[in-house]
Amino acid sequence: MLIVSDPEGYIVRSWGAPPFIHKARKVWLDTGANWHEWVKGTNAIGTALAEKVSVVGKEHYCRENYFLTCYASPIYSPTGELLGLLEDW
């Protein structure tokens, strides 16, 4: 699954194939959801915004997200402004 989120942690677009996309949607990993740390606890999107690190399995705050292995990378403008994140799940 590939996800793009904005600097506030909202998912603005996602792509993926069944069956994973269906499982991800059950934990609200879908367009419109906010995954900032202050909303969802430790997770790839929120933690990348706050700390610039990856989150794997049981490092997720929410038990229902333990099945996820996630990596997030910030996307910056040419002037250094944070535009959002690109996540690979």
Number of C-alpha atoms within 10 A of each C-alpha: 15 16 20 23 27 20 18 17 24 20 24 16 14 17 12 13 9 9 8 11 17 14 12 18 11 10 12 13 19 20 16 13 16 21 24 24 19 12 11 17 14 21 28 31 36 27 23 23 23 13 9 15 16 18 22 16 15 15 16 21 15 13 10 12 17 15 14 17 17 19 21 26 18 18 17 12 9 7 6 8 10 15 13 23 27 20 21 17 17
